[in-house]
Amino acid sequence: MAARKATSKRGDLATGSSAPSSAERRTVEEAVGIRVRALRKRLDMTVAELAGQAGLSVGMLSKIENGATSPSLTTLQSLADACNVPISSLFAELEEARDCSYVPKGQGVTIDRRGTKAGHQYQLLGHSLRGEVVVEPYLITLSKEAEPYANFRHAGVEFIYMLSGAVAYRHADKVYDLGPGDALFFDAGAPHGPSSLTRLPSQYLSIIIYPRDA
């Protein structure tokens, strides 16, 4: 059985994550329709006005905007000319943006947070560029001058992964002894933070996730 699994086609391999696959992509007709409607509204034109300028019937333009028909290249060029845009812009809705934030070693942005006054140093290692969820990954350094602070509270959830040193980390009414390789994932709405600095200096990754409108 193991041998058969090992020789599975690469297309069958998965990460094991339970995250859903990407949402079903729009058809070309739907994407073009959405774009044409957006351009028309941006130009503050009615369906009849744009149809007249493009040399189309109102019914045909309505079908195009609803993704109910596949317009010819000639028709698309007429629409692009009427909207004063290149024909390629009519396919903009098909281009899926996949954001990426890269931070070279040692170049995270140092920022001030509530624990800065207690000697906790924060380096932001990246940021989410769009979407409904904000993800903030930090490298937190506790120097030998750092002090315990266990009263952080904020929206969302937080994941901590200990890299070096050791701390006693409190979440709500429980305390967890964390050393290199230990991880903690919790609701960040409860009071939390290192209540005792067991071995300094220490570093850990902190990844905070919360709704963008929180």
C-alpha positions as CSV (number, residue, x, y, z in Angstrom):
1,M,0.0,0.0,0.0
2,A,2.8,2.4,0.9
3,A,4.6,1.7,-2.3
4,R,1.5,2.4,-4.3
5,K,1.0,5.7,-2.5
6,A,4.6,6.7,-3.2
7,T,4.2,6.3,-6.9
8,S,1.0,8.4,-7.1
9,K,0.8,11.0,-9.8
10,R,2.0,14.4,-8.7
11,G,-1.4,15.8,-9.6
12,D,-2.9,13.7,-6.7
13,L,-0.6,15.2,-4.1
14,A,-2.1,17.7,-1.6
15,T,-0.8,19.8,1.4
16,G,-3.2,18.1,3.8
17,S,-4.8,21.5,4.5
18,S,-8.6,21.6,4.9
19,A,-8.7,25.0,3.3
20,P,-11.1,25.1,0.3
21,S,-9.7,25.2,-3.2
22,S,-9.9,28.5,-5.1
23,A,-13.3,29.7,-5.9
24,E,-14.6,28.7,-9.3
25,R,-13.4,31.1,-11.9
26,R,-15.8,33.2,-14.0
27,T,-16.3,32.3,-17.6
28,V,-14.9,34.6,-20.3
29,E,-18.4,35.9,-21.1
30,E,-19.1,36.7,-17.4
31,A,-15.8,38.5,-16.9
32,V,-16.3,40.6,-20.0
33,G,-19.8,41.4,-19.0
34,I,-18.8,42.6,-15.6
35,R,-16.0,44.7,-17.1
36,V,-18.2,46.3,-19.7
37,R,-20.9,47.2,-17.2
38,A,-18.2,48.7,-14.8
39,L,-16.8,50.8,-17.7
40,R,-20.2,52.0,-18.7
41,K,-21.1,53.1,-15.2
42,R,-17.8,54.8,-14.8
43,L,-18.6,56.8,-17.9
44,D,-22.1,57.5,-16.5
45,M,-23.7,56.1,-19.6
46,T,-27.0,54.3,-20.0
47,V,-27.2,50.9,-21.8
48,A,-28.9,52.7,-24.7
49,E,-26.2,55.3,-24.9
50,L,-23.3,52.9,-24.9
51,A,-25.1,50.6,-27.4
52,G,-25.6,53.5,-29.7
53,Q,-21.9,54.6,-29.6
54,A,-20.8,51.0,-30.2
55,G,-23.3,50.3,-33.0
56,L,-25.1,47.6,-31.1
57,S,-28.7,47.0,-30.1
58,V,-29.7,47.5,-26.6
59,G,-30.7,43.9,-26.3
60,M,-27.2,42.7,-27.5
61,L,-25.4,45.0,-25.0
62,S,-27.7,43.7,-22.2
63,K,-26.8,40.1,-23.1
64,I,-23.1,41.0,-23.1
65,E,-23.3,42.7,-19.7
66,N,-25.1,39.7,-18.3
67,G,-22.6,37.2,-19.7
68,A,-25.3,35.6,-21.7
69,T,-23.6,35.7,-25.1
70,S,-20.1,35.4,-26.5
71,P,-19.3,38.7,-28.4
72,S,-17.1,38.6,-31.5
73,L,-13.8,40.4,-31.5
74,T,-15.3,43.0,-33.8
75,T,-18.0,43.7,-31.2
76,L,-15.5,43.8,-28.4
77,Q,-13.3,46.3,-30.3
78,S,-16.4,48.5,-30.9
79,L,-17.2,48.4,-27.2
80,A,-13.5,49.2,-26.3
81,D,-13.5,52.1,-28.8
82,A,-16.8,53.4,-27.4
83,C,-15.3,53.3,-23.8
84,N,-12.0,54.7,-25.0
85,V,-10.0,51.8,-23.5
86,P,-7.8,49.1,-25.1
87,I,-9.6,45.9,-26.0
88,S,-7.3,44.0,-23.5
89,S,-8.9,45.9,-20.6
90,L,-12.2,44.1,-21.3
91,F,-10.6,41.0,-19.9
92,A,-9.3,42.5,-16.7
93,E,-11.7,40.5,-14.6
94,L,-10.0,37.3,-15.7
95,E,-6.7,38.3,-14.1
96,E,-6.5,36.9,-10.6
97,A,-4.3,38.9,-8.3
98,R,-2.2,36.8,-5.9
99,D,-0.5,39.1,-3.4
100,C,2.9,38.4,-1.9
101,S,4.9,40.3,0.7
102,Y,8.7,39.6,0.8
103,V,10.9,40.7,3.7
104,P,14.6,39.9,3.4
105,K,16.5,38.7,6.5
106,G,16.9,41.4,9.1
107,Q,14.7,44.0,7.3
108,G,11.4,43.6,9.1
109,V,9.8,47.0,10.0
110,T,10.4,47.8,13.7
111,I,7.2,49.2,15.2
112,D,5.9,50.3,18.5
113,R,3.2,48.2,20.2
114,R,1.8,48.1,23.7
115,G,4.6,45.9,25.0
116,T,7.4,48.2,23.6
117,K,7.6,50.0,26.9
118,A,8.2,46.7,28.7
119,G,11.3,46.1,26.4
120,H,9.5,43.9,23.9
121,Q,10.9,44.5,20.4
122,Y,8.5,44.0,17.4
123,Q,9.5,43.4,13.8
124,L,6.7,43.2,11.3
125,L,7.7,40.5,8.8
126,G,4.9,41.1,6.2
127,H,1.4,42.3,5.8
128,S,-1.8,41.3,4.0
129,L,-2.4,43.6,1.1
130,R,-6.1,43.1,0.5
131,G,-9.0,40.9,1.5
132,E,-11.4,40.6,4.4
133,V,-8.8,39.2,6.8
134,V,-5.7,40.9,8.2
135,V,-2.6,38.8,8.9
136,E,0.3,40.4,10.9
137,P,3.4,38.2,11.4
138,Y,5.8,39.5,14.0
139,L,9.3,38.5,15.2
140,I,9.2,39.4,18.9
141,T,12.5,39.8,20.7
142,L,12.7,39.9,24.5
143,S,16.1,41.3,25.5
144,K,17.7,40.9,28.9
145,E,16.2,44.2,29.9
146,A,12.6,43.1,29.0
147,E,9.9,42.9,31.6
148,P,6.9,40.5,31.9
149,Y,3.7,41.8,30.4
150,A,0.6,39.6,30.3
151,N,-2.2,42.0,29.6
152,F,-2.4,42.1,25.8
153,R,-5.9,42.0,24.4
154,H,-7.1,42.5,20.9
155,A,-9.4,41.2,18.2
156,G,-8.9,37.9,16.4
157,V,-6.7,34.9,17.1
158,E,-2.9,34.6,17.6
159,F,-0.4,31.9,16.9
160,I,3.0,31.8,18.8
161,Y,6.0,29.7,17.9
162,M,9.0,29.8,20.3
163,L,12.4,30.2,18.6
164,S,14.8,30.7,21.5
165,G,14.9,31.3,25.2
166,A,12.0,30.4,27.4
167,V,8.9,32.2,28.8
168,A,5.9,31.4,30.9
169,Y,3.1,32.6,28.7
170,R,-0.3,33.4,30.2
171,H,-3.6,33.1,28.4
172,A,-6.7,33.9,30.4
173,D,-6.3,31.9,33.7
174,K,-3.7,29.4,32.4
175,V,0.1,29.6,32.1
176,Y,2.1,27.7,29.5
177,D,5.9,27.1,29.8
178,L,7.2,27.7,26.3
179,G,10.7,26.8,25.0
180,P,12.1,26.4,21.5
181,G,9.8,24.5,19.2
182,D,6.7,25.0,21.4
183,A,3.6,26.6,19.9
184,L,0.5,28.2,21.2
185,F,-2.7,29.2,19.3
186,F,-5.4,31.1,21.1
187,D,-8.3,33.6,21.1
188,A,-6.6,36.9,21.5
189,G,-9.7,38.5,23.1
190,A,-8.5,37.1,26.5
191,P,-5.6,38.7,28.4
192,H,-2.4,37.2,27.3
193,G,1.4,37.6,27.2
194,P,4.6,36.5,28.9
195,S,4.0,36.5,32.6
196,S,7.5,35.3,33.5
197,L,10.7,35.6,31.5
198,T,12.4,32.3,32.3
199,R,15.4,32.5,30.0
200,L,16.6,35.6,28.2
201,P,17.2,36.8,25.6
202,S,14.3,35.0,23.8
203,Q,12.6,35.2,20.4
204,Y,9.3,34.0,19.1
205,L,7.1,34.4,16.1
206,S,3.7,35.9,16.7
207,I,1.1,35.8,14.0
208,I,-2.1,37.8,14.6
209,I,-5.2,37.3,12.4
210,Y,-8.3,39.4,12.6
211,P,-11.2,40.7,10.4
212,R,-10.2,43.8,8.5
213,D,-13.1,45.8,9.9
214,A,-12.3,44.8,13.5
